[in-house]
Amino acid sequence: IKKENIKVMLVRPPQLFYHGTWPQGPRLSIPIGLLSLGSYLDDHGVDVDIYDCFVEWDNVYAENDSPIVDQWMSAHENYSAIKNNEKEVDSKKLGHFGASWEQFSDAVRERSPDIIGITNLFRENTSETLEAARIVKSIMPNSCIVIGGPNATANYEYMLNKCKEIDIVAIGDGEQTLMDIIQLHEGKIDINSVKDISYLSSGKLVCTDRKVLVNDLDTLGDLNYDLIKLERYHKYESEGVMSRNKFSYFGSERAVSLCLSRGCPYKCVFCSVHVHAGRKFRTYSVEHALNHIENLVKNYGVKHIHFEDDNLTLDKKRFMRLMNEIVNRKLIFTWDTPNGVFANTIDMDMLKLMKKTGCTYLILGVESGDQWVLDNIIKKQPLRLDIVINVFQMAKKVGIDMQAFYIIGFPGETKALIQKTLDFAIDGLKKYDVIPHIAIARADPGTELFKDASDNGLLVENYSITNASGVHADMFSRHLITTDQFSPEYLERVNTSAHKKAIITIGLHTFLFLIKHPGILYSTIRHMVYDSKKLKLKESIVKIFFTRLFYKNSMVKYSKLLKR
């Protein structure tokens, strides 16, 4: 349909979340993908609107003083009956978060967009993405529905076949693709001129040519935070709806997620980043990144930044320039790296500068405690465990809190090799205070792990993690792996055992730390007493660990901020 003055609506659908132990309820961060798309379109004169269902929840406006997360906890039973054929779930433990489907429908009618872009980040929210598409098409039958995001990119054929209401799946970077789709609907180009899309034509799958990825990310322009309700995200976080686990202090709820690069040159078998972002490391310039950070800190009052890059420190020279200029511009904020960094690039000078610029913790992607597994199964070259241990030692000496990712359950691993990883993780905690995050290998579509496991009949597609109170646990079916060496049940059992050992060690280290720092002990007790007014004792203890006691060096450095 040829039309001028195209209106675009970009949407994050609502989602089901389980209660969990910490943080309770849903997770919320700014939709940086939609924000990047919206900002690019806005720069090019397109009438664009971002509708994030996560911050359009009816009960936010309820006339009561209870925190938002408490409102969700008490209201979720009303939503848990939503039909969800894509997931095997326990409806008593899950709750709908975000705008109701009725509210979302009203928003679509009010805006009457010509093109609706719906983000699909993870497999876990696929069914909500499809439901949103069906609702939009029922209201706006002549609209063009475009699905994008990492999971949609990896599962475009499934999405199109499962939901006939979807017109196009956009693959990878979406800025230029969406502009081309707009030109398509203006009648300026034909559909085969739009690169990196998939669609059905007479029931047959069509995939257009791949485009050359944007290398200079500066050309995508600046993010326009006025396109989203930024203050609402801060409000939600202050009332218990967190985006990431982080070191918390008074004001740290004013946090945002930020990506200063895209793409990864490494070939880890479990990772699907290359599917949507490519293997080439592409960056914003240091100047552009600094201006962006300065804008957030000085004009939007941001206090904390989650650098979501997959390889923040890959270009060491660039990263050091960034850190030095943060110091030179006197930008005051705290930051962390929730997706992890690569140990090979880190040295003592970098760690000292990280601490100086406000780093509250680093996560290293270690993955395995056995070098042969790293080299031959995970293929995480050129990572070496001796370098990892050296970084652990340096971080402890500098005084930066550190955590590490580990994964167990790859085809080719034996029980003995799995135990080596578990022992390495616990040893790193005992010797260097590196908190371990141990996950069970998950074979996501688009990864080498998924292909190999599928080809060899090793996938267990309907096994669901049962520990709904765990930090990483969920109630959704996952592509887990079984071999003649192990089953998902075995992996879960040894993983749980390792975490229990970690909890005991962390508890002992924390006790000794608090005895050594009576001022912090006092502020911790005071904070727990304050929380006890609205939380049970167990919940208060869990919260104080996840928001403060996991970050002992940061508690010392920022002790004044904890006393306000």
N, C-alpha and C positions, 0 to 999 in steps of 0.2 A: 504494500500500500504506500503510494507516494504521498508524502506529507511534509510540510515545512513546519518550523518552530516545534521541533520534537521535544517532548517532556520526558525526562528520565527519572525513575525512582529506584534507588539502591536500597536493598533490604537485607537485614540480618533477621531471620525468623526466630520465633521463640524456641525453647529447647527444654527437654526433660533433664532434671538433675536429681541425684540422690542426696540424702541428708548428709552422710559422712560424719566423721568425728571432728576433723579440722581441715579446712574451714567448713563450717556447717553451711549447707545449701549451695547455691549456684556460684559459678565463677563469672566475673565480668571484667572485660578490658575494652578500651576503645577499639572500634573496628578499623584498624589501620589500613587494611586492604580496601574497604569501601571508601575510607577517607582519601586514600591516594587516587582512586578512580574519580571520586566526586570532585576533588580539587583540580584534577587534570581537565575534566569536562568543564568545570566552572571557568577555568582559565581560558578555555576556548569558546566561551560564550554560550554554553549549553545550559538550558533550564534544568537544573538537577536538584534532587532532594534526597537526603539520606534518612531512612526510617529504620532505626535500630530498635527492634521489638524489646530488647533487653532492658531498655530504659523508658519504655512506654507502658509500664505495668500499672493497671488501674489502682491498685491498693496504695501506690505511692502517695496518692492524694487523699487517702483516708484520714479522717480527723482523729488520729490517736498519736501518742508519743512513742510508741514502741518502734525499735529499729526495723529497718526494711527487711533484714534477714529473718527477724521474728515474725513479721507479717507474712512472709513467704512460708515459713515453717507451719504457721497456723492455717494458712489458706490452701496449701498444696493439695490437700485431700479432695478439694473441689475439682482439681484439674487432673488427678491421677487416673481418672477413668477414660481419658482420651484414647481412642483406638490407635494402636501403634503396631501394625503388622510387620514392620521392619525389624523390631527388636523383641528379644525374649526378656521381658522385664518383670519385676515384682512391683506391681503398681502401688503397693503400700509403702514402698521405700523411695518412690520417685515422685517428683512434682514438676508441673509446668512452670516455667519461669519466663516472664516477658509479657507482652501484650496478649490478651486473649485473641482467639481467632476472629471473634466478632469485632473486636477493636481494630485488628489488622485489616479486616474487610472494609470497615468504615474509612480507614486511612487511605486505602486504595481508591475507594469511590470518591473521596474528597479531592485527591490529587489527580485522578484520571490520567495516569501516565501512558505514553505511547510505548515506551520500553521500560521493562522492569528487570533490573539485575539483582539476582539473589545469590548471596554468598553461601558456599558449602565448604567449610574448612575441614571437617572431620567426618569419618564414617558414622560417628555416633549421632550426628544431627542430620543424616541423610533423609530420614522420613519426614522431618519437619520441613526440609527444603522442598521435597516433593509435594507435601501438603500445601505449602505456600504457593507453589506454582499452580496447583489445581484451583485454589481459591481465586487467585488473580485471573486466571483464564475464564472462570465462571462469571466474574464480574466484568472483565474487559476482554471479550472474546477476540477482538481485533488487535490486541496488544501483542508485542513481541517479548517473550519471556526468555531471558538469557541467564544461564547458571554458570558460575565461575568459582574459582578457589582451588586449593590443593587437592581435595578429595574428588571434586568434580573433574578436574584435569586427569586424575588417575583412573576414573571410572565413568568416562563420558558415555560409553556404549550402554552400560547398565542404566545410567540416568535417563537416557533418551528412550530406551526400550521400556523402562519401568513407568515412565510418566509421559504420555503422549502430548500433554499440555506444554511441555518444554519445546521451544522452537530452536534454540541454539545453546550449545555448551561451548564456552570460551576457554581456550587452552592457554595456561601459563599467564604471563604478564597481560593485564587486561586493559591498560590505558588506551593504547592505539587501537586495539581490537574493538573496544566499545565505540570509539570515534568512527571507525569504519562501519560498524553496524548502524550508527546514526546516519551516515552518508548513504548506506543501503536503503534506509527507510525514507530518505529524502529523494530517492530515485537517482542519485548521482553515480552509483556504481552497482554492479551486479553481485550476487552472493558469492560467486567463486573468486571475486577479487578481495574478499575478506579473508585474511590469513589467520591460521590458528583457531579455526572453529570446527565443530562437528554438528551435524544435523541429519535428520531423516528426510529422504526424498523418495516418495512412493514406497515407504517402508524400508528402504535401503540406506545403510549408513554411509554418509559422505564426510570425509575429512579433507579440509582444504590444506594448501601448502603451509609449511611452517614459516614464520617470519624471523627476521634477524632480530635478536634480542637487543634492547637498548643497552649500550655499554656505559654511556655517560648518563647516570641517573639524574644529574642536575637538570637535564633537558625536560624532565617530567614536571618540573616546577616545585613550588612550595606547598606544603599541606595547609589547607585552610580550616583551622579548628572551629571557625564560626559556622561550619556546615553541620556540626554535631552539637549536642547539648553537653558540653564538656563538664560544666559544674555538676550536672546530674551524676556523672560517673564518679566524681569525687564524693558526692553525697552518699551514693550507694556504698562506696568503700568505707566511708566513715561509719556506716551503719551495718557493717558486717559482711557485705557482698564484695569479696576480694577478687582481684585479678590474678595475683601471684602470691605465693608465700614470700614474705620479705621481712626484713628488719623494720619494726614499726616504732615510730616515735611521734610526738605531737606535731602534726602537720604532714606526716608521710602519706596520708590518704590522698594527697594531691599528687597522684602518680600517673604516669602515662607509659605506654609501650612505644618503642621507637626502633625502626630498622634503618641502619645507615648503609646497608649493602644487600645484595641479592646474589644467590648462586653459591655453589660449592664445588671445588675441583676434586674432592676426594670421592671414593667409591665404596663406602661402607655398605654392606649388603642389605642392611635393615632400613636404610634411609631412602626416602622418596623425594627429598628436596629437589634433586636434579630434574624430576619429572615436570615440575611447574616453574622452577627458577633457573634451570640450566646448570651446567658444570662450570661455566666461566664465572669467576669472582668479579662482580660488577659493583661499583660504589658511587656514592655521592662524594663530591670533593670535600676536603677538610673544611674549606671556607663555608660551603653550603651547610655542612653538618653543624658547624659552630653557630652559624646564624640561626639555624633551626632550634638548637638547644637554647641559645640566648633568648629567642622569642618566647619559648615555653617558660623559661625561668623568670624573665623580667615582665612579660606581658600577660601571662596566664597564671603566674604564681605556682608553677609546678615545683615540687620539692624532691621528687624521686622519679628516676627514669629506669625502666626495664629495657636494656638493650637486647632486643630479640634476635639480633643477627645470628646466623648459624656459624659465622667465622669472623667475629668482631676483630680479633687480633691477627688475622691471617697475613695482612700486609703490615708488617711490624713498623716500618718507617712511617706509614700513614697514621697508624694508631698512636705512635709516640708523638707525632705532630699534633694530633687531636688532643691528647692529654695535656701537652705543654701549653697549647693555646687556651684550653679551659682554665688553666692556672693564670695565664697572662690576662685573660679577660675577666678574671675574678668572678667566675660563675660558680655560685654556691648551690649545690644539690647533692643528693646521694644517688647511687646507681648500683645495679647488679646485672648479672648475665644469666638469666634463667634457662637459656638453651645451651649453655656450656661454651667453653673455649678450648682451643687445641693446645696441649701442653708444650709442643715443640717450639712454639713462638715465644714462650714466656721466659724472662730472665729477671734477675734481681732489680735492675733499674726500672723495668716495666712495673713490677709489683710495687715498688716504692711510689712510683708516680700514680698508679691506680689508687693506692691508699690516700695519697695526697688530694686527689680529685674527688674523693667521696665514695669509693667502692665499698659496699657493705659486705659483699661476699662474691666469690667466684665459684662457678661450677666447671669442673673438668669433665670432658667426655672420655672416660677411661675404657669403658665397655667390658674389658676382660682382664683378669689377673694372670693370664698366661700369654707369653709373647707369640707362641706358635698359633694360638687361636686368633690373636690379633692379625697376624700376617697372612694366615692361610684360610681361615673361616670367615672372619669379619671383614678382612681386607682393609683394615684401617691403617694403611701405610701413609706416612712413614713414622707413625707413633711408636715410641719405645718406652717400656716400663721403667727403665732406669731414669729416663727423663721425667716421667711422671713422679717418681719418688723424689727426685731432686726438686721439682716444683712444690711438692708437699712440704719438703724441708724448708725451702725458701719462704713459702707463705707463712709458715709457723714463725719463722725468724722475724719477718717483716711485721707480722701481726694483721694478716688478712684472713678472715674466716673463709673456709673452703669446704666445698662439697664435691661429690663425684658421682657420675652416672655409671652404672654397671648393668650388663644384660646377660642373662643366662638362658640356655635352652636353644642353642643353634644346632642345626643338623651337623653332625660330625663331632660334636662335643660328647665326651664321656662324663660319667658321674664324677670321676676324679678331676677332670678339667673344670667342671662346674664348681666343685669344691675349692679348687685353687682360686677362682674368682671371688668366692664368698670369703675365703680366708684372707685374700689380699685386701678386700674391702674392710673387714674388721680390723686387720693389722694397721691399715691407714688411719682408721679412727683412733685406735689405741695409741699409736706413736705420734701422730701428727694432727689429731683432732679434725680429720677430714670426714664429714658426715656422709655416709653412703646412701645412695638411692638405687636400689636393686630392682630391676624390672625383668619380667619374663618376655622373651623374644616374641614379637608380634609381627606377623608377615603381612604387611600392608600391600595392597595392589600397587603395581608400578615399581616395586623393589625387586632386586635380584633374589632376595630371600623368598619372596612370594612365588616367583617363577620356579625356583629350585624345589621348594617344598611342594608346590602343586604338581610339578612334573614327576616327583618321586612319591606322591601319595602320602605325604607327611602332615598335611593340614588337618587340624581338628576345628571345624568351622563353627560348631554350636556350643563349644565349651565356654561357660561364663565364669568369670572370677566371682567367688561367693562372699568375699570379705568386704561388704559394702561400707565398712567403717574405715577402711584403709585409705591412706593418702592417695595412692594411685589406682585404687580399685574402682570398678564400675560394674554395672549389671547388664552390660551389652555383650552380645555374642562377638567373639573375636577370632581372628585367624591365628590360632596357636599351633604348636608343633608337637608331634609325638614321634619318637624313634624307638629302635630296639634298646636304647639306653635309658630313656626317660619318657614320662607322660606329663601332661599339664598338671595333674594332681601331685606328682612327685615334685615338680618344679615349685609349685605353690607351697608345698610342705617345707622344703629346704629353705625357700625364700623367707617364709614366716619365721623359721627358726633363726636365720641370720639376723632378721630385724629385731627379734627379741634380745639377741646378744648385743646388738647395737644400742638398744634402748637402755640396757643395764650399764653399758660403758658410758653412754652420754649422761646418764643419771649420776654416776660416780664423778665424772669430770666436772659436772655442773655443781655438785656439792662442794668439791674442793675449790672451785672458782669462787663461789659465793662466800665461803669462809675467808678467802683471801681478799675479797672486795666487799667489806661490810656496808659501804654506801650503796652499792648496787643491790645487795641483799635487802636492804631497807626499802629501796624503791620498788623492788620486785614484790615484796610482801604487800606494800601499800597498793600496788597495781592489782594484785590478786584480790585484796579485800574489796577494792572498787568493783572489780568484775563479779565478785561473789553476789553482788546485789541483783545481777541479772543472769548469772550462769551458775550451774552446779559446780561443786568443787572439782570434779574430774575435768569438766570442760574448761574451767579456769586454769588448771594446771597445764592441760594440753595447749591452750592458747598462749600461755606465757612462754612455753618452749618454742612454739612455731613462730612467734613474733619477736622474741627477744633472746631467750637463752641459747638458741642455736647460733647466735651471732655474738659470741663473747667479746671478741676484739672490738666490734662496733659498739657494744654496750659501754666499754671503757672509753672509747674515743668520743662517743656522743652522750656521755652520761648526763650532761647538763640538760639535754633535750628530753631526757626521761623524767626529769624532776619537775617539769613545768606543771 
